[in-house]
Amino acid sequence: MDHRKLRDCVLLIGYNPEGHCVYSSQMRLADYWDGEHVWDADNGVQNLRLERLHGYLFELSGELVQEFESIFDIATGVYKSGWQKHSDGTHHVDAP
């Protein structure tokens, strides 16, 4: 069986406070970096009740170069905290 790799893309999955998926998307890396996202606006977070967003960024080679999680305050729609793990082993945590 041929195993397919994800290449030049971002996978995004967003959850509400109950743990249900309320957002999912797959897009090219360029579209992710240059695009507008539902969490860029407070009302986008509030309308979806998007509390947690998990993302995976894959290079053209298929290497996972970053994994991240962002936590939002659904009452205000504002980013609260998060973390990023990079392929070089670095790990960054944003304090709340």
Secondary structure, DSSP 8 states (H G I E B T S, - for coil): -------SEEEEEEE-TTS-EEEEEEEEHHHHHHS--GGGSHHHHHHHT--EEEEEEE-TTS-EEEEEEEEEETTTTEEEEEEEEETTS-EEEE--
